[in-house]
Amino acid sequence: MSYTPRTSPDHEDTGWPPGVRYIIGNEGCERFSYYGMRAILFAYIVSLYTQQPQYAANAEDLATSHYHLWVAGVYALPMIGAIIADRLLGKYHTILGLSLVYCLGHAVLSATEGSITGLWVGLGLIAVGSGGIKPCVSAHVGDQFGKKNWFRVKAVYQAFYFIINFGSFFATLLIPAVRDSDTLIKMGGGGDAGKSLAMSVAFAIPGVLMFIATLFFWMGRKVFVHVPPKPGGKLGTLDALSSVCLFMAVGHLFFTGSMPWYIIVGASIGFLVAGFALFFYRQRLEQDEGFLAVLMYALRRYFRGEDATSKADDVDSAALEKQIDSDNPDVKARRQKLLEHKLFGPAMRRFGVEAAEGPVAVLKIISVFFLVSIFWALFDQHGSSWLRQAKMMDLTLWEGRQVIASQTPAVNPILVMLLIPIANFGIYPAIKKLGMEPTPLRRMTMGMLVTGLSFVAVALIQGAVDSHMQVAFDAGTIKSMTDITEIEAALKAGKMQSVSIWWQLIPYVIITLAEVMVSITGLEFAYTQAPTRMKSTIMGFWLLTVALGNVLVSLLAAFGNLPLATFFWVFAGLMAGAAFLFGLRAYFYRSQDYVQD
């Protein structure tokens, strides 16, 4: 039976929108899928590179670099997903279509276990699928709320984050255990063949969960608010193609970074030319009111000397005054001030209030987001460099029970679920009682400072680990202090001592508290500060900060031969500087909420 979806929320509804439960269910399964695969990915990449003579000598450094480069791709591709959703397909169809690509990526990983080519084809498909839907899902959940239930947005993003970590926790415990399952290894005939079967099953389970996530989302199609794309059709196709080309002028580096410089430069020039050619062709067909078109119009008028007092191309003044008018005096004052702005005033007169506010909001938010990338450079290392440290530690939890190194990140999501209520009902009210309002940007500033402390802790732990390895090396127990496989074998055989894995709980508690302050708050901030038509795009920029942070880790890891303790101290220093600069920017930022129309 056909149905006509809602295109805007019920502004009189004060309860929970009916579509939220399907989005939450979808997110829980999708995050299980993603983090389950990611839990075994770093070790898998190391094992593949170790088997190749040309990579074996620095397999750990290469794996760290390439792992973070892939994570960067996952979080950079949301820009393309956001563009497709906002301009061409809408959020619902973008999420549904790319979820199927996501499922295919898991299938390739499972079917091609042991192949470096299969690894990167599968990861490429997962990056497109996961990356493409990321900004759309978080923006889609916000689309379900109207004026009367807008107060629930903060709670839904916390529930959103809770279910993400619920799925992540169980996935990080289960999937490494499946990979190391004696039962599966025996079923496969033992030895390398048995390990190959276990690895294939471990990659297949996240694929099954991703299919369930897609099914959950499809089930909610009749109750979702489907915000339509603007403009859609041929113009939307041109918008998407031009934007993708412009993005790929830099984005191609994820695929061409190791190629000769002339190929890299040529690809960038080619994508730029194609992007602007498509953009100007589209503008000739019909004047766009998007971010790039409005910004370029404003710049052209500004450099031609036509300021806000010029009357060229003005819309009807009465209609413009009606758009500026608002029951909220702060909103009205903000719009009136923008009308008089030398750069964006002409754009408001030409395109109207909503279109002109978009570039202003985006540029302001980007100025805040940029420094958050350093936070992600530190946070995402619990899936790589912190695992390298864990492999050098005593993994005994208690007598007769050891944890798998790949399972140690499971402590992060369980801590998130514990620390969210502690922050909401303990830390933030305590800060308020001290006379300081815990605004989103203040919470994020404190979180970034706390993040730096976690790397001080992990660097000190690494110093203690290095001391134990030096003793074992001097005694001849191990022949190399950089061969992780040899160190792991010596630890398992009881031939050497090391620092207990329990000590890693300290930096995990610290960085998880930082995550609650930065990441959850950042999602809320990104959605509420974005104008209606720019919400998916703003989410794309938020996720791009994760990409930039991982690129930074990839670049530093690629240098090689940097002692792990030094590596940690470098990032602790970077975080301290970024937190200081972020605090300065936060002090001068003026927040403005955009309720879904």
Secondary structure as GFF3:
##gff-version 3
##sequence-region A 1 597
A	DSSP	alpha_helix	20	50	.	.	.	ID=ss1
A	DSSP	three_ten_helix	56	58	.	.	.	ID=ss2
A	DSSP	alpha_helix	59	76	.	.	.	ID=ss3
A	DSSP	alpha_helix	78	84	.	.	.	ID=ss4
A	DSSP	pi_helix	85	89	.	.	.	ID=ss5
A	DSSP	alpha_helix	91	111	.	.	.	ID=ss6
A	DSSP	alpha_helix	116	143	.	.	.	ID=ss7
A	DSSP	three_ten_helix	150	152	.	.	.	ID=ss8
A	DSSP	alpha_helix	153	179	.	.	.	ID=ss9
A	DSSP	alpha_helix	182	187	.	.	.	ID=ss10
A	DSSP	alpha_helix	191	219	.	.	.	ID=ss11
A	DSSP	alpha_helix	233	251	.	.	.	ID=ss12
A	DSSP	alpha_helix	253	256	.	.	.	ID=ss13
A	DSSP	alpha_helix	261	285	.	.	.	ID=ss14
A	DSSP	alpha_helix	291	303	.	.	.	ID=ss15
A	DSSP	alpha_helix	317	324	.	.	.	ID=ss16
A	DSSP	alpha_helix	329	339	.	.	.	ID=ss17
A	DSSP	alpha_helix	345	351	.	.	.	ID=ss18
A	DSSP	alpha_helix	353	369	.	.	.	ID=ss19
A	DSSP	alpha_helix	372	379	.	.	.	ID=ss20
A	DSSP	three_ten_helix	380	383	.	.	.	ID=ss21
A	DSSP	alpha_helix	385	391	.	.	.	ID=ss22
A	DSSP	beta_strand	396	398	.	.	.	ID=ss23
A	DSSP	beta_strand	401	402	.	.	.	ID=ss24
A	DSSP	three_ten_helix	405	410	.	.	.	ID=ss25
A	DSSP	alpha_helix	411	422	.	.	.	ID=ss26
A	DSSP	pi_helix	423	427	.	.	.	ID=ss27
A	DSSP	alpha_helix	428	433	.	.	.	ID=ss28
A	DSSP	alpha_helix	440	474	.	.	.	ID=ss29
A	DSSP	alpha_helix	484	492	.	.	.	ID=ss30
A	DSSP	three_ten_helix	501	504	.	.	.	ID=ss31
A	DSSP	alpha_helix	505	515	.	.	.	ID=ss32
A	DSSP	pi_helix	516	520	.	.	.	ID=ss33
A	DSSP	alpha_helix	521	528	.	.	.	ID=ss34
A	DSSP	three_ten_helix	532	534	.	.	.	ID=ss35
A	DSSP	alpha_helix	535	559	.	.	.	ID=ss36
A	DSSP	alpha_helix	564	588	.	.	.	ID=ss37
###
